[in-house]
Amino acid sequence: MRLIIAIVKGSDAPHLLDTLAERHIGATRLAATGGFISEGRTTFLIGVEDDREDEVIDVIKECCSKRIQAAPQFKPAGDQVPSIAMPVEYEAGGAIIFVTDVEALIRF
């Protein structure tokens, strides 16, 4: 038995949850914030049999691919002289995945 903990971008969470459900893989979803520019994050707790670990990781990779996005630009307040800002791009999406052994999974 494995416990897979996946931390994904909040906007990727609905698609990931739907895809897991289509494959009859149960997951518990927890909302969180953090990271660069405090974007929403979602943490999934997924308990699966050992032989389904690779399947779950593949689903996460499929639903949470990395992509380049532009960071929001902030305007100066009041009478400050506007700065000449270059668009800042950053890598978004992807996932952080932890996998650990579990002695028992109890559902009731």
N, C-alpha and C positions, 0 to 999 in steps of 0.2 A: 504494500500500500504506500502511496506517495501523497504528500501534500505539496501542491504547486501554488506558490504565492507570486502573482503577477501584478506589477504596478504599471499601469498604462495611462496614456493621455485621456482625459475625460471624454473628449469627442470621439475616441475610438471605442469606448466602452459599450455603447448600444449594439454596434455591429458584432463585437466580440461576444457579448452575451447571447445575441440571437444565433450566432454560428455554433456556439457551445450547446445551446438548447436543441438545435437541429440534429446534433450528433448525440443527443441524450447524455450530455455531460453536465452535471450539476455544478453550480458555482455560487458562492456568497460574494456579494459586491459591497465594498465599503468606499465611501467618498472621502477624499483628502485633498489638501492643497500643499503646494511647495514647489521647489525647483525654480528654474529661471522664470522671471516675471510672474511668479505665483499662479501659474496656470492650474486649472483643476486636474486632479489626478484621481484615478480609481484603482483600488486594490481588489484583486480577485483572490479568494481562497477556494482552491479546487482540490478535492480529494478524489483520487482515481486509483484503480488497480495498476500495478507495475507495468503491465503490457500496454496501457493506454497513455503512458507518460509522453512518448514521442508524438503521438497524435495530438495531444493537447498543446504541446510546444509548437507544433507546426501550425495549428489553428491560430495561436497567438501571433506567430510571425506573419501569417497571412493577413490578419485583421489589423495589425498594429505596425505597419511598415514605417520606416523613417522617411521624412521628407523635409525639404528646405522651406522655411517660412520667413516672412519679414516681421521683425519686432515692431510693436506699435511705436509710433513717433509721438513724443510729448511736446506740447507747445509751451513756451515760457509764459509765466503768469505776469499780469500787470504791464508796466511800462518797460520791462526788460527788453533788451535788444535781441531779436530772434537769432538763434544760432543757425549756422548752416550745417544741417545734419545730413549725414550720409545714411542711406537706408542700411539697417543692420539685419543681416540674415542669420538664422540659427537653425540647427537641426531639431526638428520636432518629431513627435511620434515615437515609435519603437516601444520597447518594454524592458523592464528589469524583472527577471524571473529567478525565483529561488525554488529549489526542489529539495525536499527532505523526506526521509523515511518516517512512516507513521506506524506505530504498533497496532492501533485499532482505529476504525472509523465506525462510529455508532450512529445510526439514524433511527429515530422513532417518532 
